[in-house]
Amino acid sequence: MNITPFLARLISSSVNRGYSVNVIENKIRIKISNDESVIIEQSFHGELYCFISRYGVVSSVNKQLIYDYLFEYDEYGIRVHSCFPVEVA
């Protein structure tokens, strides 16, 4: 896996936030809770494919939205994530 600056920031921020991060071959799994995780796969050409798994349903999401999905909080300190458009993979 080619760790780009984007991926390095994402991994570092996830660990700092307290999320569990596993990097295996061409896949990064960020466990948010028992029922929710973010999966990022990298092709041999370096392209990133991002997925969100919530309650057993896997959805594709744009790479540009992953950072906001993980780290955007409202004024009460609750993570905002339900407003992102996702498509079932």
Secondary structure, DSSP 8 states (H G I E B T S, - for coil): ----HHHHHHHHHHHHHT-EEEEETTEEEEEEETTEEEEEEE-TTS-EEEEEEETTEEEEE-HHHHHHHHH-B-TTS-B--TTS--EE-
